[in-house]
Amino acid sequence: MTSLISLASLVLTRIAILLTMTGLLLSACGSTPPVKTYTIGLVNYVSVLEPVLEGFKARMVELGYGEGQNITSIYHGVLATASEVIKPEVQSLLNQKVVTCS
């Protein structure tokens, strides 16, 4: 009688493990893929272009690209127009493999 109870307990344990594994596998198959994210580098050297930058950001939101959701913007404000300031900024973004807009 004891061996019958032990056998039943063993069978129930194996069934529970099998059901758990099946559930885990099925939930993994139905999971959504991770959201693709982008990092965008913005370089501006003329303050008059700030409204253009804001328009760009607004249009990105309209297209479904939200800051902190699926895009990250790197923007250090209006830079001096001198190439010795702009070139290193652009090069830094390129080194980070960031999409640049200027």
N, C-alpha and C positions, 0 to 999 in steps of 0.2 A: 504494500500500500504506500509506504514511504517513497519507494522508487518511482511509483506512478505519479505521486505529487511532485517529486523532483523533476521528472520528465516533463510534466505539464508546465511547471515553472520555467524550465529551460526553453520549451517551445514558445511560451508567451513572451519571454525575454527576447528571443530571436525575432519574433513577429514585430514586437515593439521597435527593435533596432531597424528592421527592414522598412517599416512604415516611416520611421524618422528619416532614414536615408532617402527614401523615395520622395518624401515631402521636400527635403532640402534640394534634391536634384531638380524637381519640378519648379520650385521657386526660383532657382538659378536660371532656368531656361526662359522664364517669363520676365526677367528683370530688364529694365530699360538700360540702354548703353549710356555711358557717362556723357555729360554735356561737353561739346567741344568749346574750348575757350580760346580767345585771341588776345594778344597784347598789341596795342597800337601806340606808336610813338608819334607825338605831334610836335612839330617844330615851327615856331612863329617868330619872325623877326621884325614885324611891323604891327604896332598896337591897333591900327585901323582894321586889321584882319580878325580881331577878336569876335565880331559878330559872325564872320564866316565860320569860325571854329564852333561857335554855339549852334549855328545852323547845321553843321556837320554832325554834331552830337545829337541834336534833335532828330535828324533824319535817321541816324543809326538806331535810335530808340523806336522810331516808326517801323523800321525794318526788322525789329525784334532783337536788336543787340543792346542789352542793358549793361551799364557800368556796374561791375561787381557781380553780374550774373553770368554773362558769357563773354564779356570783354573787360579788359583793364587798359586804361589810358595812362601813358606816361607823358606828362606835360610839365615843363619847368618854367612856364610863363613866357613873356615876350623877351627874346634875346637881343643882344646888340646886333646890328647889321654887319659887323665885321666878320670876315670869313674865319678869322682865328677863333671866334666864339662859336660860330655855326657848325663848322666842319667837325670839331671834336664832339659836339652834341650828336650830330647825325652818325658819326662813326661809333659812338658809344651805343646808340640804339641798334645799329647794324651788327655790332659785336654780340649783342644780346639776342640777335635773330628776331628783332621786332619789326613789324610792318611800319614804315615811316610815311608820314604825310607832311609836306611842307608847303 
